[in-house]
């Protein structure tokens, strides 16, 4: 996703212009960092599964959209982002 979908024009435009992007990578070699990241992932998603994509309201932290698993079509992922962002109050 990071190499094949995020850079594509429809997705990149939304990520760069309409959102603040943050990523959790739970594959760190440092056991302490990995443990903290996995704990945060579990707290935010109630799942150990990867990848999971969340769109959060920046003020309330409310989950506006969630996608479990990769979505390897540019238009479909862009639509997921747009639909989630449209729910923002």
DATAPE-V274036 format. One record per residue. N is the residue number from 0. PHI is phi in degrees with one decimal (none if undefined). PSI is psi in degrees with one decimal (NA if undefined). OMEGA is omega in degrees with one decimal (NA if undefined). Layout:
BEGIN
n = (N/N)
phi = (PHI/PHI)
psi = (PSI/PSI)
omega = (OMEGA/OMEGA)
END
This chain:
BEGIN
n = (0/1/2/3/4/5/6/7/8/9/10/11/12/13/14/15/16/17/18/19/20/21/22/23/24/25/26/27/28/29/30/31/32/33/34/35/36/37/38/39/40/41/42/43/44/45/46/47/48/49/50/51/52/53/54/55/56/57/58/59/60/61/62/63/64/65/66/67/68/69/70/71/72/73/74/75/76/77/78/79/80/81/82/83/84/85/86/87/88)
phi = (none/-61.5/-94.5/-105.1/-114.2/-55.6/-77.2/-66.7/-50.7/-64.4/-79.6/-58.6/-59.8/-69.9/-61.4/-80.1/-104.9/-123.1/-138.7/-106.3/-89.7/-137.0/-130.0/-110.2/-111.1/-98.2/-113.1/-67.4/-79.7/-77.5/-59.6/-67.2/-65.0/-58.7/-60.9/-67.0/-67.7/-63.9/-62.5/-66.0/-59.3/-62.4/-62.1/-79.9/-122.1/57.9/-152.9/-96.5/-64.1/-135.4/-82.8/-130.5/-113.1/-118.7/-114.8/-111.8/-70.0/-68.2/-91.8/-94.8/79.2/-61.5/-78.1/-92.9/-158.9/-141.9/-132.9/-96.6/97.1/-68.5/-130.5/-93.7/-122.0/-53.1/-63.9/-67.1/-70.1/-61.0/-64.5/-57.4/-63.3/-62.8/-61.8/-64.6/-63.7/-68.0/-79.3/-62.4/-78.6)
psi = (-48.0/-33.9/-32.3/-24.3/-49.0/-37.4/-12.4/145.6/-47.9/-38.8/-47.6/-39.2/-42.2/-47.2/-39.3/-33.7/-19.3/-6.2/160.8/115.1/133.3/143.8/142.2/123.8/116.7/23.9/27.2/147.4/-21.9/116.9/-35.6/-44.1/-45.7/-43.9/-43.3/-40.4/-43.9/-39.2/-42.3/-41.6/-46.5/-41.2/-42.4/-29.8/-12.3/31.7/149.5/-5.6/145.5/149.6/154.4/133.0/126.5/142.2/119.9/146.5/126.3/-20.2/-49.1/-20.2/2.3/139.1/116.0/-24.9/147.1/136.1/118.3/119.0/159.9/151.3/101.3/26.6/126.1/-52.3/-39.4/-41.8/-39.4/-40.3/-40.7/-47.4/-46.1/-44.7/-44.3/-45.7/-30.1/-19.7/-10.8/129.2/NA)
omega = (-177.5/-178.2/-170.8/-175.7/-176.8/-178.8/-177.3/-171.2/-176.3/-179.0/-178.4/179.2/179.1/-178.7/-176.3/-171.5/-173.3/-174.3/168.7/-174.3/174.6/-177.5/170.0/175.1/-175.5/-179.6/179.8/179.8/178.9/-175.2/-179.8/178.5/-179.9/179.9/-179.9/180.0/179.2/177.4/178.2/177.4/179.9/178.3/-175.7/-170.9/-174.0/-177.6/172.8/-176.5/172.2/-6.4/170.9/179.4/176.9/168.4/-176.2/170.5/-175.1/-178.7/-173.7/-174.9/178.9/176.7/-179.5/179.4/179.4/176.1/175.4/179.7/-178.8/174.2/-166.4/174.6/-176.0/-175.8/-178.5/179.3/176.5/178.6/175.6/-179.9/-179.5/-179.4/179.2/-178.4/179.8/179.9/-177.2/-177.6/NA)
END
